Amino acid sequence: MLKTPPHKPFGPLLLVVIGVILSLLAGCAHAPPPLPPIIVEPAPPPVKPPAPPACPEIDAKCFAPIDRVAKQEIGAGHIPGAVILVGHGGKIVYRKAFGRRAVEPCPERMKVDTIFDLASLTKVVATTTAVMKLVDQGAIRVDDPVAKYWPAFAANGKGSITIRQLMTHSSGLRPGMPSHWSDYDSAMMAIVRDHPVYTPGTQFRYSDVNFITLGEVVHRVSHMPLDVYCKREVFAPLGMKDTTFRPPLNLKRRIAPTDYQGHGLRWGVVSDPTSYQMGGVAGHAGVFSTASDLAILAQMIIDGGQSQGKQFLSQQTVAAMTKPYPVAGNVLHGLGWDIRSPYSRVFNVAFPKGSFGHTGYTGTSIWIDPHSQTYLIVLTSRLHPNGHGNVMPLRKKTAEAVAAAVPMGPPARVAAFEDDPDDFSAGFGAADGPDRVRPGIEALAASRFAPLAGKRIGVITNQTGITADRRSTLNLLLNAPGVKVGAIFSPEHGLAGNRDEFISSGHDSRTGLPIYSLYGKIKKPTPKMLQGLDALVYDIQDVGCRYYTYITTMAYAMEAAASAGLDFYVLDRPDPINASIVQGPVLDPDLKSFIGYYPLPIRYGMTAGEMAQLFNKERRIGVKLHVVRMEGYRRGAWFDETGLPWVNPSPNLRSLTQAILYPGAGMIESANVSVGRGTNTPFEVIGAPWISGARLAQYLTQRQIPGIAFEPVAFTPAASPYAHKRCEGVRLRVVDRAALDSPALGVEVAAALTRLYPGKFVLGSALGMIGSREVLQAIQCGEDPRTIRQRWQSQLDRFNRLRAQYLLY
């Protein structure tokens, strides 16, 4: 047998030399320089994480409120459906699907394995995890300049920007992509050509560009496109089998579609327009996943980087990723993960300090509390089918439900942010929030009160005149440069909004300024009150209902200002019950009063600024009117979709639900019934001592009135009518506010009481609120409420044509 000669190392050495020579020759042909090599250091010895503290068992019944919340939000039309998952103590303790995965083109039931477009959750699920994996390997260091890994990035003043600054949104880069690019490669060139919009490291500004840049860094360091790297090094090792960029066609049947864009419904194709234009793979958006897959990621983080018995990330890396880094103002941010910012308010008011998470524009979110070993995953496709959904109430209520069920400790809460939250807007790809309205006072303050410079003004306001961070309009104007406040005017309920009586004028104890009451013997400013003033400034939150007196106070003040030659400024605010809905009978012109200044329907669907324009022209007031418009407002928004804090506009309107019911229940409160004044639920109950609650509830339920449910109730009001007397009646429960016609509801209740209690129910005194003799007579004659509703439609159509001339939004 022949012996094999000993192996010589010259063959492999020769191949290496030849490779080097060929590389040098290729360089002479002006090929692009090779990507930087991966720096691989010896892996540290595995560190076994300490055993987590034992978690108490949580009874599944504790999560029952989540079911109710999800069904309410679907019923309200905020979302078509949802998958909600809660993990605790190392296992999934709650996982349910609600509603529909798709509404169009054909309805499809939501299932727990539904795949969602994660939108900005991509930033943490894919890009952050990929970066930290490379950090673990020693291939990236977070305090290195980005240009170390992408040299061309240093151009135009970006050389000092670090990986950490990208991950904490403090890089100074613009929120969205610069212009003039068409695909992935040209997008990278656009980033290279761009420059910071503020000094790196000095401010927090949520930016998609930060994570698009990080995605390219992963590409250059790993020599793999981001989607390939994530599939091989993140999703597959973790067992996230349904998580991917650009999902294959065979998964479409499980994917929740988003909205219509371009030529059709986005279904299995990324909704984010920037990621879409980049081919569906970008560091800020593009990943699709399921709740179960996200639970794997969340559990790995809670377990200090361990997953399936292996150390996926080191404990040190997980700790660095989720540590709170002060960024600017009150913002705290992890590496990729949000901890305390304008985008995390709904979680900070429920989950404790030490928790973190992220949200996505399509309606996705994940929030993790490692201390209690708890995580909450909420996945919706809120954009489907028309792009107008709202997931914020669902996030808030589910977070509160989980915090109530699991012993976590006190909530982190959030102090007022020093920066104006509107400046945090980051376009389509932003985490879904803090997409809020800037009321007129904030727009005025942003101009440094320039329109009022040199003027001596009177301020018509109350407790509702505040900014989003609850700064008083009156205080802002008192301290505004170049502005002199000469008088204060208050509407019904007084300056503090807490009195249900006629109010006398007085003086402000702090400033000595006169406070003139416009709800007493005098309801319109007198010439003496206006003496020495140049302008009146009105800032009061309206309710959107014709017989609420604030708009009449505004109109009277406009008339007085016109007579005195004063300018009149309206600092605009939202219609809290939705400015796109117009409902109810139109006021008979000869019924003009303090609760009916102009022939309006009960719900007029206009803001105060729009109403001021209508009054000024249609009533020929002729005042020099200036409306300081809101920013970021859309007509179809309910108040809880504006991002503004709720302040009771009057003592007996204590919630948005009560404001929604007020145009119905309030319509008949001048009759001989109690609408709950003197109880904890004004306008949510209607009753009297002579009513049988069970009988009335059964009758109204049989009427099948859209958007509302009726429950028999007994209550004893502390205020008249029937103060301290036991009343029976119905509780009004809103199940779909978008479907509810609240003035029609008022007619239904009045008609039911007329039919069931003839001789006992006296409706005539409610004429001023109903506003139409024809409607009142029809109710008294026993006409079907559906027929009565048709009676006012022609007048409503005429009003809508008039209204259209004055809409600002």
C-alpha positions in Angstrom: 0.0 0.0 0.0 1.3 3.4 -0.9 1.8 5.9 1.8 0.2 9.4 1.5 2.9 12.0 1.5 2.7 14.6 4.4 0.5 17.6 3.7 2.3 20.8 2.6 0.7 24.2 3.2 2.1 25.8 0.0 -1.1 25.1 -2.0 -3.5 27.2 0.1 -0.8 29.9 0.5 -0.4 30.2 -3.3 -4.2 30.6 -3.7 -4.2 33.4 -1.2 -1.4 35.2 -3.0 -3.2 34.8 -6.4 -6.4 36.2 -4.8 -4.6 39.3 -3.5 -3.0 39.9 -6.9 -6.4 39.6 -8.7 -8.0 42.0 -6.1 -5.3 44.5 -6.8 -5.8 44.2 -10.6 -9.6 44.6 -10.1 -8.9 47.8 -8.1 -7.1 49.2 -11.1 -10.3 48.9 -13.0 -12.0 51.4 -10.7 -14.3 48.9 -9.0 -16.0 50.3 -5.8 -14.0 49.6 -2.7 -15.0 46.5 -0.8 -17.3 46.7 2.1 -15.6 46.8 5.5 -14.9 43.3 6.8 -16.7 41.9 9.8 -14.6 42.2 12.9 -15.0 39.0 14.8 -13.6 38.8 18.3 -13.7 35.7 20.5 -17.1 35.3 22.0 -17.2 35.8 25.8 -18.0 32.8 27.8 -21.7 32.3 28.1 -23.3 33.9 31.1 -26.2 32.1 32.6 -28.8 34.6 33.6 -30.0 34.5 37.2 -33.3 32.7 37.7 -36.1 35.2 37.5 -38.2 35.8 40.6 -41.2 33.6 40.8 -44.3 35.3 39.3 -47.7 34.8 40.9 -50.2 32.9 38.9 -52.8 35.2 37.2 -56.3 34.1 36.9 -57.4 34.3 33.2 -60.6 36.0 34.3 -58.5 39.0 35.2 -58.1 39.7 31.5 -61.8 39.7 30.7 -61.8 43.6 30.5 -59.6 43.2 27.4 -62.5 41.4 25.6 -64.9 44.2 26.4 -62.4 46.9 25.3 -61.6 45.2 22.0 -65.3 44.7 21.1 -66.1 48.3 22.1 -63.4 49.7 19.8 -64.5 47.5 16.9 -68.1 48.5 17.5 -67.0 52.2 17.6 -65.5 51.7 14.1 -62.0 52.5 15.3 -60.5 49.2 14.0 -61.8 46.3 11.9 -60.3 43.7 14.3 -57.4 42.9 16.5 -55.2 40.2 17.9 -54.2 40.8 21.5 -51.6 38.7 23.4 -50.3 39.0 27.0 -47.3 37.1 28.3 -46.5 36.8 32.0 -44.1 34.6 34.0 -42.6 32.9 31.0 -45.8 31.9 29.3 -48.6 33.3 27.2 -51.5 33.9 29.5 -53.9 35.6 27.1 -54.2 35.4 23.3 -57.4 36.2 21.4 -58.6 37.4 18.0 -61.4 39.9 17.6 -63.4 41.2 14.7 -62.3 40.9 11.1 -59.0 40.6 9.4 -60.4 42.1 6.2 -63.5 44.1 5.6 -62.9 44.6 1.8 -63.2 43.2 -0.8 -64.8 40.3 1.2 -65.2 40.1 5.0 -62.7 37.7 6.6 -62.7 36.7 10.3 -59.6 37.6 12.4 -57.6 34.7 13.6 -54.7 34.6 16.2 -52.2 33.6 13.5 -53.0 36.6 11.3 -49.9 38.3 9.9 -49.7 42.1 10.2 -47.7 44.8 8.5 -45.7 45.9 11.6 -44.8 49.4 10.2 -42.4 51.1 12.7 -42.2 48.0 14.9 -39.7 47.0 12.2 -37.3 49.4 13.9 -37.1 47.2 17.0 -38.1 43.8 15.8 -35.6 43.8 12.9 -33.2 46.6 12.8 -32.4 47.1 16.5 -32.1 43.4 17.0 -29.8 43.1 14.0 -27.6 45.9 15.2 -27.4 44.5 18.7 -26.5 41.1 17.3 -23.6 42.7 15.5 -22.7 44.6 18.6 -22.6 41.3 20.5 -20.2 39.9 17.9 -17.9 43.0 18.2 -18.6 44.0 14.6 -20.3 47.3 15.7 -19.8 49.7 18.6 -22.6 52.0 19.4 -20.5 55.0 20.1 -18.6 54.8 16.9 -19.4 57.3 14.1 -21.7 55.9 11.5 -19.1 56.9 8.9 -16.7 54.2 10.3 -19.0 51.7 8.7 -20.3 53.8 5.8 -17.6 56.3 4.9 -19.7 58.3 2.4 -22.2 59.1 5.1 -19.8 61.6 6.6 -20.5 64.1 3.9 -22.2 67.4 4.6 -21.7 67.6 8.3 -22.7 64.1 9.3 -19.2 62.8 10.3 -19.8 63.1 14.0 -23.2 61.3 14.1 -22.9 58.0 16.1 -24.8 54.7 16.0 -26.2 55.5 19.4 -27.6 58.8 18.2 -29.3 57.1 15.3 -30.8 54.5 17.7 -32.0 57.1 20.2 -33.3 59.6 17.6 -30.9 62.3 18.6 -28.9 62.3 15.3 -30.1 65.6 14.0 -31.3 64.0 10.8 -34.6 65.0 9.3 -37.7 62.9 10.2 -38.5 61.7 6.6 -36.5 61.1 3.5 -35.1 64.0 1.6 -36.5 64.5 -1.9 -35.3 63.3 -5.3 -34.8 59.6 -5.1 -36.6 56.6 -6.7 -35.3 53.3 -5.3 -33.1 51.8 -2.6 -29.8 52.9 -4.1 -30.8 56.4 -4.9 -32.4 56.7 -1.4 -28.9 55.9 0.1 -27.4 58.6 -2.1 -30.0 61.1 -1.0 -29.1 60.3 2.6 -25.4 60.8 1.8 -26.1 64.2 0.1 -28.3 65.4 3.0 -27.2 67.3 6.1 -28.4 67.4 9.7 -31.3 69.8 10.3 -30.1 70.5 13.9 -27.0 69.8 15.9 -26.5 66.1 16.5 -27.0 65.0 20.1 -29.0 68.0 21.2 -32.6 67.2 20.5 -35.0 64.2 20.3 -36.7 64.1 16.9 -38.2 60.7 15.8 -36.8 60.0 12.4 -37.3 57.2 9.9 -34.0 58.2 8.3 -32.2 57.1 11.4 -33.3 53.6 11.0 -33.0 53.5 7.2 -29.4 54.5 7.8 -29.0 51.7 10.4 -30.4 49.2 8.0 -27.7 50.2 5.5 -25.1 49.9 8.2 -26.2 46.3 8.9 -25.9 45.7 5.1 -22.4 47.0 4.9 -21.1 45.3 8.1 -22.7 41.9 7.5 -22.3 41.9 3.7 -26.0 40.9 3.5 -29.1 43.0 2.7 -31.0 43.7 5.9 -33.8 41.3 5.0 -31.4 38.4 4.4 -29.4 39.1 7.6 -32.6 39.3 9.7 -33.9 36.1 8.2 -30.7 34.2 8.8 -29.4 35.7 12.1 -32.5 36.9 13.9 -35.9 35.4 12.8 -34.8 31.8 12.1 -32.6 31.4 15.2 -35.4 32.7 17.4 -38.0 30.5 15.7 -40.0 33.4 14.4 -41.3 31.4 11.5 -43.9 33.9 10.2 -41.7 37.0 10.5 -40.3 38.4 7.2 -39.8 41.3 4.9 -41.7 40.9 1.6 -44.0 38.0 2.6 -44.4 35.3 -0.1 -47.8 35.1 -2.0 -48.7 31.9 -0.2 -49.1 33.8 3.0 -51.5 36.4 1.7 -54.6 34.5 2.9 -53.3 35.0 6.5 -52.3 38.7 6.1 -54.4 41.6 7.3 -54.7 44.2 4.4 -54.1 47.9 5.1 -55.6 50.7 3.0 -56.0 51.6 -0.6 -52.9 53.3 -2.1 -52.1 53.8 -5.8 -53.9 51.2 -7.8 -55.5 49.1 -5.1 -55.5 47.6 -1.6 -52.2 47.0 0.0 -52.4 43.4 0.9 -49.1 41.6 1.7 -47.2 44.6 0.4 -45.7 47.1 2.8 -48.0 50.1 3.4 -45.3 52.6 4.3 -44.7 54.6 1.1 -41.0 55.1 1.7 -40.3 51.4 2.3 -42.5 50.5 -0.6 -40.5 52.7 -2.9 -37.3 51.2 -1.6 -38.6 47.7 -2.6 -40.2 46.7 0.7 -37.0 46.4 2.7 -35.9 49.3 4.9 -34.7 49.7 8.4 -37.7 51.7 9.5 -40.6 49.7 8.1 -41.4 46.6 6.0 -41.5 43.6 8.4 -44.7 41.4 8.7 -45.3 39.2 11.7 -47.7 37.6 14.1 -48.5 38.1 17.8 -47.0 34.7 18.6 -43.7 35.5 16.9 -43.5 38.8 18.6 -44.0 37.0 21.9 -40.9 35.0 21.2 -38.9 38.2 20.9 -40.4 39.8 24.0 -39.7 36.7 26.1 -36.1 36.6 24.8 -35.6 40.1 26.1 -37.2 39.4 29.4 -35.0 36.3 29.8 -31.8 38.3 29.4 -31.1 37.3 25.8 -31.9 33.5 26.2 -34.2 31.8 23.8 -34.9 28.1 23.5 -32.1 27.2 25.8 -29.5 29.2 23.9 -28.0 32.6 24.5 -29.2 34.6 21.5 -27.9 38.0 22.9 -25.7 38.5 25.8 -27.2 39.8 29.0 -24.9 42.9 28.8 -26.2 43.6 25.3 -29.9 43.3 26.3 -29.2 45.5 29.3 -27.6 48.1 27.1 -30.4 48.0 24.6 -33.1 48.5 27.1 -31.4 51.0 29.5 -33.0 54.4 29.7 -30.7 57.1 28.1 -31.6 60.7 28.7 -32.0 62.2 25.3 -33.5 65.7 25.6 -36.0 67.4 27.9 -38.0 64.6 29.5 -37.4 62.0 26.9 -35.8 58.7 27.8 -34.9 56.3 25.1 -33.3 52.9 24.9 -31.3 51.7 21.9 -34.2 51.5 19.5 -36.7 50.9 22.2 -39.0 53.7 23.4 -39.1 54.3 27.2 -40.6 57.7 27.8 -41.4 60.0 24.9 -44.5 61.7 23.3 -45.1 58.4 21.5 -45.4 56.2 24.7 -47.8 58.2 26.9 -50.6 55.6 26.7 -48.2 53.0 28.0 -46.4 55.2 30.6 -49.7 55.9 32.4 -50.3 52.2 32.9 -46.9 50.3 32.9 -44.3 51.0 35.5 -40.8 52.5 35.3 -38.4 50.1 33.7 -40.8 49.1 31.0 -40.3 49.9 27.3 -41.8 49.2 23.9 -42.6 50.6 20.5 -45.6 51.3 18.3 -46.3 51.2 14.6 -48.4 53.4 12.3 -50.6 50.6 11.0 -51.9 50.0 14.6 -49.3 47.7 16.0 -47.5 47.9 19.4 -45.5 45.9 21.9 -44.8 46.9 25.5 -42.6 45.0 27.9 -42.1 45.1 31.7 -39.1 42.9 32.5 -39.5 43.3 36.3 -42.9 41.7 36.4 -42.0 39.5 33.4 -45.0 40.8 31.5 -45.5 41.9 27.9 -48.5 43.2 25.9 -48.8 42.8 22.2 -51.6 44.6 20.3 -51.9 44.1 16.6 -54.5 45.8 14.4 -54.7 47.0 10.8 -56.3 50.3 11.8 -55.8 51.7 8.3 -58.1 49.1 6.7 -60.0 49.9 4.6 -60.1 53.7 4.4 -57.0 54.8 6.3 -59.0 56.6 9.1 -58.9 54.1 12.0 -57.6 54.9 15.5 -55.9 52.4 17.8 -54.9 54.8 20.6 -58.0 54.1 22.8 -57.4 50.3 22.4 -53.8 50.6 23.4 -54.6 52.8 26.4 -57.4 50.6 27.7 -55.7 47.3 27.1 -52.5 48.6 28.9 -54.7 49.7 31.8 -56.4 46.3 31.9 -53.1 44.4 32.0 -51.7 46.7 34.6 -54.8 46.1 36.7 -54.5 42.3 36.3 -50.8 42.0 36.9 -49.0 43.3 40.0 -46.5 45.6 38.3 -46.1 48.6 40.7 -47.1 52.2 40.1 -47.2 53.6 36.6 -44.3 55.5 35.2 -46.6 58.4 34.1 -45.2 61.3 32.0 -44.3 64.8 33.0 -45.2 67.6 30.6 -42.8 67.6 27.7 -40.7 70.7 27.4 -40.6 70.4 23.6 -43.8 71.1 21.6 -45.1 67.6 20.8 -46.1 68.7 17.3 -42.4 69.0 16.4 -42.1 65.2 17.0 -44.2 64.4 14.0 -42.3 62.1 11.7 -44.7 61.5 8.8 -46.3 58.3 7.5 -43.7 56.0 9.0 -43.8 57.4 12.5 -44.8 55.3 15.5 -48.5 55.9 15.6 -48.6 59.1 17.7 -48.3 61.7 19.1 -50.4 62.6 16.1 -52.4 65.4 17.9 -54.1 68.6 17.2 -52.5 72.0 18.0 -55.4 74.2 19.1 -55.5 77.8 18.2 -53.8 79.0 21.4 -50.7 76.9 20.5 -50.6 78.2 17.0 -50.9 81.7 18.3 -48.1 81.1 20.9 -45.9 79.6 18.1 -46.2 83.0 16.3 -45.0 84.7 19.5 -48.5 86.2 19.7 -47.6 88.4 16.7 -51.3 89.2 15.7 -51.9 90.7 19.1 -48.7 92.7 19.3 -49.3 96.2 20.7 -53.0 95.5 21.5 -54.9 95.8 24.7 -57.2 92.8 24.8 -60.2 91.3 26.6 -60.0 87.6 27.1 -63.2 85.5 26.9 -62.3 82.1 28.4 -62.8 79.5 31.1 -61.1 76.3 32.4 -61.2 74.7 28.9 -58.9 77.4 27.4 -55.6 75.4 27.8 -52.8 74.0 25.7 -52.1 70.3 25.4 -49.8 70.4 28.4 -52.6 72.2 30.4 -51.1 75.7 30.3 -53.8 78.3 30.7 -54.6 80.5 27.7 -55.3 83.4 30.1 -51.9 83.0 31.8 -50.1 82.7 28.4 -51.8 85.9 27.2 -51.0 87.7 30.5 -47.3 86.9 29.9 -47.3 87.4 26.1 -44.7 89.9 25.0 -46.2 93.1 23.7 -49.8 92.2 24.7 -51.8 93.9 27.5 -54.8 92.1 29.0 -57.3 94.7 30.2 -60.3 92.6 31.1 -61.5 89.0 31.5 -64.9 87.7 30.5 -66.4 84.4 31.6 -69.3 82.4 30.1 -72.0 80.2 31.8 -70.5 78.2 34.7 -67.9 80.9 35.4 -64.2 81.1 34.9 -63.5 77.8 36.6 -66.5 76.1 34.9 -67.8 74.6 38.2 -70.9 76.6 38.9 -74.5 75.8 37.9 -76.1 79.2 38.7 -76.2 82.8 37.6 -72.8 84.4 38.3 -71.9 88.0 39.3 -68.9 89.9 38.0 -65.9 90.4 40.1 -62.1 90.8 40.1 -59.2 88.4 39.6 -57.4 88.1 42.9 -53.9 87.7 41.2 -54.0 90.5 38.7 -56.8 92.8 40.0 -58.3 92.7 36.5 -62.1 92.8 36.2 -63.9 89.5 35.5 -67.1 90.3 33.7 -69.7 87.5 33.9 -71.6 87.0 30.7 -74.1 84.7 32.4 -76.2 86.7 34.8 -78.2 89.9 34.3 -75.8 90.8 31.5 -75.1 88.3 28.7 -73.4 90.7 26.2 -70.3 92.9 26.9 -71.4 96.5 27.5 -69.6 99.5 26.0 -68.2 100.3 29.4 -66.7 96.8 29.7 -65.0 97.2 26.4 -63.7 100.7 27.0 -60.0 101.0 26.3 -59.7 97.6 24.5 -58.5 97.0 21.0 -59.6 93.4 20.6 -61.5 90.5 22.2 -59.9 87.0 22.2 -62.2 84.0 22.5 -60.9 80.6 23.7 -63.5 78.2 25.0 -64.0 74.5 24.2 -67.4 74.1 22.5 -69.5 70.9 22.7 -71.0 70.8 19.2 -74.6 71.1 20.3 -77.0 73.9 19.3 -78.4 74.5 22.8 -75.0 74.7 24.6 -74.6 78.3 25.4 -71.0 79.0 24.7 -71.5 79.7 21.0 -74.2 82.2 21.8 -71.9 83.9 24.2 -69.3 84.1 21.4 -71.9 85.6 19.0 -73.1 88.2 21.5 -69.5 89.2 22.1 -68.9 89.5 18.4 -71.9 91.8 18.2 -70.5 94.0 21.0 -67.0 94.0 19.4 -68.5 95.1 16.1 -70.4 98.0 17.7 -67.2 99.1 19.5 -65.0 98.7 16.5 -62.8 96.0 18.1 -61.1 93.1 16.4 -62.4 89.7 17.4 -60.1 86.7 17.6 -61.3 83.1 17.9 -58.7 80.6 19.0 -60.1 77.5 17.4 -60.7 74.1 19.0 -62.1 70.8 17.9 -65.8 69.9 17.8 -65.5 67.1 20.3 -68.4 65.0 19.0 -67.0 65.0 15.4 -67.2 67.9 13.0 -68.2 65.7 10.0 -71.6 64.7 11.5 -74.7 67.0 11.1 -77.9 65.7 12.7 -81.2 66.7 14.2 -84.0 69.2 13.6 -83.1 72.8 12.6 -84.2 75.6 14.9 -87.3 77.5 13.9 -86.1 81.1 13.2 -88.7 82.6 15.6 -87.4 80.5 18.5 -84.2 82.4 18.7 -82.9 82.6 22.3 -79.8 82.2 24.5 -79.9 78.5 23.7 -80.6 79.0 20.0 -78.8 82.0 18.4 -79.2 80.9 14.8 -81.3 78.3 12.9 -78.9 75.4 13.4 -79.5 71.7 13.6 -78.9 70.2 17.0 -75.5 68.7 15.9 -74.0 71.2 13.5 -70.6 69.6 12.8 -68.6 72.8 12.9 -65.8 74.2 15.1 -66.2 77.5 17.0 -64.0 79.3 14.4 -66.2 78.0 11.5 -69.3 79.0 13.4 -68.0 82.5 14.0 -67.5 82.9 10.3 -71.1 81.8 9.6 -72.5 84.0 12.3 -70.5 87.0 11.1 -71.8 86.8 7.6 -75.3 85.3 7.9 -76.2 87.5 10.9 -74.5 90.5 9.2 -72.5 91.2 12.4 -69.7 92.7 10.5 -67.0 92.3 13.2 -63.3 92.3 12.1 -63.0 88.6 12.6 -59.7 86.6 12.8 -59.8 82.8 13.3 -56.5 81.4 14.6 -56.8 77.9 13.0 -55.8 74.6 14.6 -53.1 72.5 13.1 -53.3 68.8 12.5 -57.1 68.7 12.8 -59.3 66.5 10.7 -63.0 66.9 10.6 -63.8 63.3 11.4 -61.9 63.2 14.6 -63.7 62.6 17.9 -62.1 64.4 20.9 -60.3 61.3 22.1 -58.6 61.2 18.7 -57.1 64.7 19.0 -54.4 63.9 21.6 -55.7 66.8 23.7 -56.6 66.4 27.4 -60.3 66.2 28.3 -61.5 69.0 30.6 -65.1 69.1 31.7 -66.6 71.9 29.7 -69.4 72.2 32.4 -70.1 70.5 35.7 -72.5 67.9 34.2 -70.5 67.0 31.1 -67.7 64.9 32.6 -66.7 62.6 29.7 -66.8 62.4 25.9 -69.5 59.7 26.2 -71.8 62.2 28.0 -71.0 64.9 25.3 -72.0 62.4 22.6 -75.3 61.6 24.4 -76.0 65.3 25.3 -77.7 66.2 21.9 -80.2 63.3 22.6 -80.8 63.2 26.4 -80.4 67.0 26.7 -83.1 67.5 24.1 -85.8 66.4 26.6 -84.3 67.5 29.9 -86.7 70.5 30.1 -89.6 68.0 30.1 -90.6 66.4 33.4 -87.8 63.8 33.5 -84.4 63.5 35.1 -81.4 63.1 32.8 -79.1 62.3 35.7 -78.1 65.7 36.9 -77.2 65.2 40.5 -75.8 61.7 39.8 -72.4 60.4 38.8 -73.7 59.7 35.2 -75.5 62.8 33.9 -77.0 62.4 30.4 -76.3 58.6 30.6 -79.6 57.9 32.4 -83.1 59.1 31.8 -85.9 58.4 34.3 -88.7 59.6 36.6 -90.6 58.3 39.6 -93.5 57.3 37.3 -91.4 55.3 34.9 -90.9 51.5 34.9 -87.3 51.0 33.9 -87.8 47.4 32.7 -90.8 48.4 30.6 -89.0 51.4 29.0 -85.8 49.5 28.3 -87.7 46.6 26.7 -89.7 49.0 24.4 -86.6 51.0 23.3 -84.5 47.8 22.7 -87.3 46.5 20.4 -86.9 49.7 18.4 -83.4 48.6 17.3 -81.9 52.1 17.3 -78.4 52.0 15.8 -75.4 52.6 18.0 -77.1 52.5 21.4 -78.2 49.9 24.0 -80.6 50.3 26.8 -80.5 48.9 30.3 -83.1 49.3 33.1 -81.8 51.5 35.9 -82.9 53.0 39.2 -81.3 56.1 40.6 -81.9 58.9 43.1 -80.7 62.3 41.8 -79.4 65.0 44.2 -80.6 67.8 41.8 -84.0 68.7 40.5 -86.2 67.6 39.0 -87.0 64.8 41.4 -84.2 65.7 43.8 -83.8 62.9 46.4 -86.6 60.9 44.9 -86.2 57.4 43.5 -86.4 57.3 39.8 -86.6 54.4 37.4 -85.6 54.6 33.7 -82.9 53.5 31.3 -79.2 53.7 31.1 -77.9 54.7 27.7 -74.9 52.7 26.6 -73.1 53.8 23.5 -72.0 50.8 21.5 -71.2 52.5 18.2 -70.8 56.2 18.3 -70.3 56.5 14.6 -73.7 54.9 14.0 -75.5 56.8 16.7 -77.8 59.7 15.6 -78.2 61.3 19.1 -80.9 63.8 18.2 -82.9 61.0 16.7 -82.3 59.0 19.9 -83.9 61.9 21.9 -86.9 61.8 19.6 -87.1 58.0 20.2 -87.1 58.4 23.9 -89.6 61.2 23.9 -91.9 59.2 21.6 -91.6 56.1 23.8 -92.5 58.1 26.9 -95.5 59.7 25.1 -96.7 56.3 24.0 -96.1 54.4 27.3 -97.1 57.2 29.8 -99.9 59.3 28.3 -100.9 62.0 30.7 -97.8 61.7 32.8 -95.1 62.7 30.3 -95.2 66.5 29.6 -93.0 67.3 26.6 -94.2 70.9 25.7 -91.6 72.7 27.9 -88.8 71.1 25.8 -89.7 73.1 22.7 -86.7 75.4 23.1 -84.3 72.4 23.1 -86.0 70.5 20.3 -86.2 73.7 18.3 -89.0 72.6 15.9 -92.7 73.0 16.5 -93.3 70.5 13.7 -91.2 67.8 15.4 -92.7 68.5 18.8 -96.2 68.1 17.4 -95.4 65.0 15.5 -94.1 63.4 18.7 -97.2 64.4 20.6 -99.4 63.0 17.8 -97.7 59.6 18.1 -95.9 59.5 14.7 -93.1 56.9 14.3 -89.8 58.5 15.1 -88.3 57.2 11.9 -90.9 59.2 10.0 -90.3 62.2 12.2 -86.6 62.0 11.4 -87.4 62.3 7.7 -89.3 65.6 8.4 -86.1 67.5 9.1 -84.0 66.1 6.3 -84.7 68.7 3.7 -83.9 71.5 6.2 -80.7 69.6 7.1 -79.7 69.4 3.4 -80.1 73.2 3.1 -78.1 73.8 6.2 -75.3 71.5 4.9 -75.1 73.6 1.7 -74.8 76.7 3.8 -72.3 75.1 6.2 -70.0 74.1 3.4 -69.2 77.7 2.7 -67.6 78.2 6.1 -65.6 75.0 6.7 -61.9 75.6 7.4 -60.7 72.0 7.7 
